Amino acid sequence: MAEFGTSGLRGLATDLTDELCATYAAAFVSQHAHNGRIFVGQDNRESSPRIAAAVAAGAASQGVTVVDCGVLPTPALARAALAEGTVSIMVTGSHIPADRNGLKFYTSHGEFTKADEAPLRDAVAEWSLEPATATPVTSDAAAAYVDRFASGFPAQCLSGQRIGVWVHSSAATEALPAILDALGATVVTLGASETFIPVDTEAVDAETRAQLSAWVAEHKLDALVSTDGDADRPLMVDDRGEVLPGDILGPLAARWLGAEEVVTTVSANTLVDLMGVFERVERTKIGSPYVIAAMEARPTGTKVAGYEPNGGFLLGWDVTGKVNLPALMTRDSTLPLVAALAAAAEAGTSLTGLVSEFPARRTATDRLKDIPREKSLAIVEGILGGDRTILPEGLGDMAAIDQTDGARLTFASGRILHIRPSGNAPELRCYVEAESDEAAREVLSAALSNLREAVT
């Protein structure tokens, strides 16, 4: 069954029938202001062309012109539609398994909010769809997205850097290498795949980490970058071949861009609080709609950035100076990647050297797949009710429990264990924060082992 998750409508591709997707598109267009056009994009999943055609047909039934943007990064689609003050729909399942897919909706003002979901769902339940034939027009949205960075960052700011791009089946397969090349980097593309690979930037498995590290060594790379399926979540691998988590990449980019305040989620690394460079740090429930709502509540003119542990970055003000970038209030993968690389180049150091200046707080995350949501919720409720049997040994006394989103447990040792159901897939997610990468991975391994036993 298709349902709204933390970001958009998600479900098995087989449940996202042509009629259902067309109905959602028609109802969405009828509910939100537009300029007579709707932008439609898609990722590289096998089911995406079919669903995109259904979306186009549904939108056309409401008399709008469909602008077919093809395969492109989600932020590129959102940027193009927002520039025209109109609506858009991205056909993507983001990072979830290949047999699933989804729809991400964008109003003329930005991302679809939690408050928008119920009215759309109610309208779809009562909608009587009149078939229509779409005659789409094409768009240069992808090229405009490349130009946003090519013209917004200093010319040749990445000159001398050798950057690998794991393109796999990402929607940024063409855009990301083009951006890095335009900024002067020597680009090495790696790992292209004809079949869709569901890359989860928050839970990179050991086999993938080993391959990424091997590529860094083999090709003598200063860094290796990639994205999830629809390119709104970044993946950064440093010069040592280690994955740089999104909740370290986010503060790094925010600092270099000159943010005064940041908004992030409750699950994010606490190093952002310890850095001492931001005037205010606010935390929300997990999901970009919550981060955006908190950013929009800040006073006009505030230099505020938002990010999630998955690395998705939101720019809340028009940056001018060494970088000239208009605000983009949707999750983006390219900005934090390029900002981090530019920061290292400007400082004359490596990514490793840049991050070594940060407080010694490191994270490790992973998830158990194919866990029914009700079972995940039962695990969380048990922990909140006092069941400590799934906790790894050696964490020490409990210091605090945060119930904002799941169960986030802080121990007297400073280590943190956070367990919650995924909002997008039948998965149980686990986040660990500790004083080192090694310690975080050790606690994560023990926690996942206990969780795996508890759900079987």
Number of C-alpha atoms within 10 A of each C-alpha: 9 18 14 18 16 18 23 25 23 27 21 18 21 13 14 23 15 18 16 19 27 28 27 26 28 27 26 27 27 17 13 14 14 19 13 13 22 26 29 30 29 29 28 25 28 16 20 23 17 15 25 26 20 25 28 28 26 31 31 25 22 18 15 20 19 23 22 22 22 23 24 26 33 30 24 26 29 33 23 21 27 21 10 14 17 23 28 29 28 30 32 28 32 32 24 22 17 20 15 24 27 30 28 22 24 26 24 20 17 20 24 18 18 16 9 15 16 11 12 17 17 11 17 20 12 10 13 11 17 13 13 16 13 20 12 20 12 12 16 14 24 23 15 16 22 21 16 18 22 19 15 18 21 16 13 15 19 24 16 12 20 19 27 26 24 23 23 23 23 30 27 29 23 17 22 28 23 18 22 28 18 21 21 18 21 17 19 17 17 15 13 14 12 11 12 17 19 21 25 20 26 25 16 17 14 9 9 11 15 13 12 26 21 14 20 23 13 9 13 13 22 21 27 28 23 27 33 28 32 30 28 26 31 27 29 27 24 23 20 16 22 18 21 20 25 28 26 23 25 29 29 21 23 27 20 16 24 17 23 16 21 28 22 31 22 21 28 24 26 20 17 23 16 13 13 10 15 18 10 14 16 15 18 21 17 23 18 26 21 19 26 25 15 18 24 13 8 13 9 10 9 15 21 27 30 30 31 29 25 24 30 27 33 31 27 25 18 15 17 12 11 10 17 16 19 14 16 19 25 26 27 26 30 29 23 29 28 21 21 24 26 23 21 21 18 12 11 11 12 19 23 18 14 17 17 10 9 16 15 14 19 24 28 26 24 21 24 18 14 10 19 14 17 11 17 24 17 13 23 22 15 15 20 17 9 8 12 11 12 18 18 19 11 8 16 13 10 14 13 11 17 14 14 14 17 25 23 23 20 21 15 12 14 14 22 25 26 23 25 24 26 21 18 20 22 19 21 27 23 25 27 29 27 24 15 14 16 13 17 22 20 15 24 24 18 15 22 23 15 15 23 16 10 13 14 7
